[in-house]
């Protein structure tokens, strides 16, 4: 085991995983309440089916779900798989960020971005909503993060923040333009305003190149899944009118772009050399 300072890397990794589980538990509260415009602080966590308050001992991330065998202690009805899945998923994303970026500003920033993206993906998948309580603070945090990145002078920090803000604006305008074109063509709205805010968030954090990778991969994966869903369910609706949570695909594509986007950009640019 290779030490990091005086602390073994394995112990740091365990701490990061536990931190991811704790934040994953809080993220589940956000996913359940924010789309309904409810407070994430009060009331205390309750069973969504019988309304019984959840004991502190039954609210330990992942462990309580396993001990209770995925059922509410009071009514014995199943607890949705989303709860342990989000906890494990965020713990894995935290660990991946640590392994790739270390305990650095970039590593902490990517952990925060992963928290936002996983939460928005789950909320859009469940409710077709992308709450402002996540998107607006996410945009601001992306701009602040860009301004905090290493730079030789204050002017450079401000320039980085300004470029992130400009990128967020352009990202939103891209979705709004696509939305307007689709409305003129089909007479119905094809994308929500929330998708524009989400791409603005992604652009503020990732910059123009990785945002384009995100948009391309998100659109591609959403199209493939939409076509498969229509084919497998034998629905007669047109792929152009099928409703899918596009924000969830954008979030997944953004997570992909964080780790593989630069390689994709490099591969593409080699054809123009």
Residue pairs with C-beta under 8 A, 6 or more apart in sequence:
1 8
1 9
1 10
2 8
2 9
3 9
4 12
4 103
12 98
12 103
13 95
13 98
13 99
16 91
16 94
16 95
16 98
17 91
17 94
17 95
18 91
19 91
19 94
20 87
20 90
20 91
20 92
20 93
20 94
20 95
20 111
21 61
21 62
21 87
21 88
21 90
21 91
22 61
23 90
23 94
23 115
24 61
24 86
24 87
24 88
24 89
24 90
24 91
25 59
25 61
25 87
26 40
27 86
27 87
27 90
27 115
27 118
27 119
27 122
28 82
28 83
28 86
28 87
29 40
29 45
30 40
30 119
30 123
30 133
30 134
31 82
31 86
31 119
31 122
31 123
31 126
32 48
33 39
33 40
34 40
34 123
34 131
34 133
34 134
35 123
35 126
35 127
35 129
35 131
43 53
44 53
44 54
45 53
45 54
45 59
46 52
46 53
46 54
47 54
47 72
47 74
47 75
47 77
48 80
49 72
49 75
49 77
50 72
50 74
50 75
50 77
52 72
52 73
52 74
52 75
55 73
57 64
58 64
58 68
58 73
61 87
62 84
62 87
62 88
65 79
65 83
65 84
66 84
68 79
70 78
70 79
70 81
70 84
71 77
71 78
71 79
72 79
82 122
82 126
86 118
86 122
89 118
90 114
90 115
90 118
93 111
93 114
93 118
93 255
94 111
94 114
96 259
97 107
97 110
97 111
97 114
98 107
98 111
100 107
100 110
100 259
101 107
101 110
105 145
105 148
105 149
105 150
106 149
109 145
109 205
110 258
112 141
112 145
113 138
113 142
113 205
113 254
113 258
114 255
116 134
116 138
116 141
116 201
117 202
117 251
117 252
117 254
117 255
118 251
118 255
119 134
120 130
120 134
120 135
120 138
120 198
120 247
120 248
120 251
121 247
121 248
121 251
121 252
122 248
123 129
123 130
123 131
123 134
124 130
124 194
124 245
124 246
124 247
124 248
124 251
125 245
125 248
128 192
128 243
128 245
129 194
130 192
130 194
130 195
130 197
130 198
130 247
131 194
132 197
135 194
135 197
135 198
135 200
135 201
136 197
138 201
138 204
138 205
139 168
139 197
139 200
139 201
139 204
141 205
142 164
142 168
142 201
142 203
142 204
142 205
143 161
143 164
143 165
143 168
143 204
144 161
145 164
145 205
146 160
146 161
146 163
146 164
146 204
146 205
147 157
147 158
147 160
147 161
147 164
148 157
149 157
149 160
151 157
151 159
151 160
163 207
164 203
164 204
164 205
164 207
165 204
167 203
167 204
167 207
167 208
167 211
168 200
168 201
168 203
168 204
169 200
170 203
170 208
171 196
171 199
171 200
171 201
171 202
171 203
171 204
171 211
172 196
172 197
172 199
172 200
172 203
173 196
174 199
174 215
175 191
175 195
175 196
175 199
176 193
176 196
178 190
178 191
179 189
179 190
179 191
179 195
179 196
182 188
182 189
182 190
182 191
183 189
183 190
186 240
186 241
188 241
190 240
191 246
192 247
194 247
195 246
195 247
195 250
198 247
198 250
198 251
199 211
199 214
199 215
199 250
202 211
202 214
202 250
202 254
203 211
205 254
206 214
206 254
206 257
206 258
206 261
209 261
209 262
209 265
210 254
210 257
210 258
210 261
210 262
210 265
211 257
213 253
213 256
213 257
213 261
213 264
213 265
214 250
214 253
214 254
214 256
214 257
214 261
215 250
215 253
216 253
217 253
217 256
217 257
218 246
218 249
218 250
218 252
218 253
218 254
219 249
221 249
221 252
221 253
222 244
222 246
222 249
223 239
225 244
225 249
226 239
226 242
226 244
227 239
229 235
229 242
229 244
230 237
230 239
230 242
235 242
257 264
